Amino acid sequence: MRSIKTISYIILCVSLVHLSACQTISSWFGDEKKESAEPSATMSCQYQAHPESFELQWTAFKTTEKIPVKGTFTNIQWLGAVQAPSFEELLKTYSVVIDGKTVETHNPGRNATVQEYFFGEWLNQAKIEGKVLGVEGNEEKGKINIELSFNGVKKVLNFNYEKDHEGLLRAKSGFSMPDFNLQKAFNAIHEACKGLHKGPDGISKTWEEIELELIGRVDQKC
């Protein structure tokens, strides 16, 4: 009887040792899994810009019905980083230089008129410069503060932006021509286009407002 108790005791001890060893091995494997998962948890992501996708579009208006006239420029230089740790940091690296005389409205006659009577009236070189000063918002929507400089005047314009899940960014703002001392240029283009800017009511009107839209792709790479 005593030998049976002894054997049972030995079996119990062996079982406890085996169980303890299994728990230790399991904890070892668990630690390995935890350690291997850490790099993905701390993986850094970068925001990436695609300057080849960047566009600047402007819209002017004519007639009392406010018919839009759209255009862009063929000589635009986008200067900035390709990647940065955050959306805001990436955008804040960007500036733009535009040759105003390279206006493109997809109408050769209109191009020549704008080049001669609008940009030709500038007292200074027809160069437009822009610089991102800051971003208010997140990667989906917010406001980009851009300092616009031309005709000897600097002003900060607030561009309201939205970015979709595919990385397409659209930012819109606008200004009035007198804001940049463009009254002389405005008068010249209005006189040159007086007949073309006349609507069904017989009134010729050229609007002082100019709308701007920036389009480009900015996505996240991890």
N, C-alpha and C positions, 0 to 999 in steps of 0.2 A: 504493500500500500504506500509505504514511504517512497519507494522507487518511482511509483506512478506520479506522486506529487512533485518529486524532483524533476522528472521528465517534463511535466506540465509547466513548471517554473522556467525551465530552460527554453521551452518553445515560446513562452510569453516574452521572455527577454529578447530572443532572436527577432520576434515580430516587432517589438518596440524599436529595436535597433534598425531594422529594415525600414519601418515607417519614418523614422527620423532621417535616415539617409535619403529617402525619396523626397521628403520635404525640402531638404537642403539642396538636392539636385534641381528640384523644381524652382527653388528660389534663385538658383544660379541662372537657369534658363530665363526666368522672368526678368532678372537684372539685365541679361543680354538683350532681350527684346526691348526693354525700356531704353537702354543706351542706344540701340540702333534706331529708335524712333526719334531721339532728340534732335538729330540734324534736320529732319523735315520740319520739326516744330520751330526751329530757329532759322530756317532757310530765309535768306534775304531776297526780296523782290525788287525789280527795277522798273521804272516807268520809261517807256521808249517812244520817242517821237519819230515820225516819218516825214521829213521835210519835203520829200518829192510829192507828197499829197497836199501840201499847203496851198491854199488859194486865198486871194483877197478880191472880193467883189464889191463894187459900189453901185448905188442906184440914185439917179437924179430924177426930177419930175418936171413934166411940161403940161400945159393947158390947165384950165380951171378944173378939169376932171381929174387932175393929178395922175396923168399917165406915166408909168415908170419907164425910164431909159437906163438900161443896165450896161455895165462894162467892167473891165479889169485893166491890168497893165502887163505888158509882155516882158518887162525887165524888172524883176523883183528878186532881191537877195535876202534869204532867211538865214540869220546867224544865231547859233545856239548849240547846246549840247544835244547829243543823240539819246543819252540815258542819264537818269538821276534817281536817287532813292525815293523821292516823293513826287507826286503830281505837281505840287506848288513849286518845288525846287526846279523841276524841269522847265516849266513855263517861264520862270523868272530869269532863265538864262537867255531868253530869246529877244532879238531885236530884228528890225526889218529896214531895208533901204530900197526905195522905189524911184525909178526914173519916171517922173510924171508925164514926160513927153512921149512915152511909149504906150499911151492909152489905146485900148482895144475895145471897140463896141460892136464888132462884127459888121460894121458898115463903113467902108473906106471913105466915103464922103463925110460922114459924121466924124470919123477919126481926124481927118484933116482940119475940120472946122474947130473941134475942141482943142487940138494942138495949137492952132494959130491964134484963135480968139480968147481962149481961156488961159492955157499955160503960157502962151506968148505974151500975156499981159502981166505976168509976174515980174516984180522988181528984182527978185533973186532967182538963182538957179532953180529950175523946176524939179527939186529933189524933195521927196517926202521921207521922213524917218519916224520910226516907231520903236518904243522900248517898253517891255513889260516891267512894271514897277512892283506889282503884287497881285496876289490871288486871294479872294475871299469866297470860301465855300469848300466843297469837297470835289472828288473826282467825277461826280455826276452832274452837278449844277452849281452855279455861283456867279461870281463877278471877277473879271480880269481888268485890272487898272493899267491902261496903256498911255504912255506919254507920246503924243503925236506932235511932230515938229515940221512945219513947212511955212514958206513965205515969211520967215523971220519970227514966227509965233510958235510958242509951245503951250500945249494944253493937255490935261489928263482926261481921257475919255473912259467911261466905264462900259465895258462890253459884258453883257449878260450872256452866259454860256450854258450849254447843255451837252453832255457826252453820253452816247448810248453804250450798250454792253459790248458792241463790236469795236469801240474805240473812236467812233466818229465824233469829232468835236465841232460845234457850231457856236460862234460868238457874234453878237450883234450890238451895234451902237450907231451913233450918228452925230452930226454937227450942222451948224448953220454957217454959210460962207462968210458972213461978217465976223464970225468968231476968229477967223484967221486973216482978217484984213483983205478979203477977196472981193470987196465991193466993185472995184474997178474991173476985175476979171468977170464978175457976174454981169455987170452992165454990158461988157463987150460981147459975151456969148448970147445975152438976151437980144441985143440988137441984130447980131448976125443970124439968129434963128427966129426972128420975130414972126415971120410967115409960117414957119414949121411948128411954132408953139401956139398957134391959134386953133382953138377948138370949134365945135359946132355953134357955140354962142357968139363967135366972132371976136372973142377976147384973147389976146396973146399973153400968155403967162409963163414965166420961168420961175420955178420955186428955188428958194435959197437953201432948202434942206438937202442934205446928202446922207444917205444911209450906207453903213459899212457892214460887211459880213466877212468873218474869218472862218475858214473851213480847213480841217486837217485831221489826221489820225494820230492818236496817242493811246497806246495800250500798255498793259502790264505784263512783264516777263518775270517768271519765277524759276 
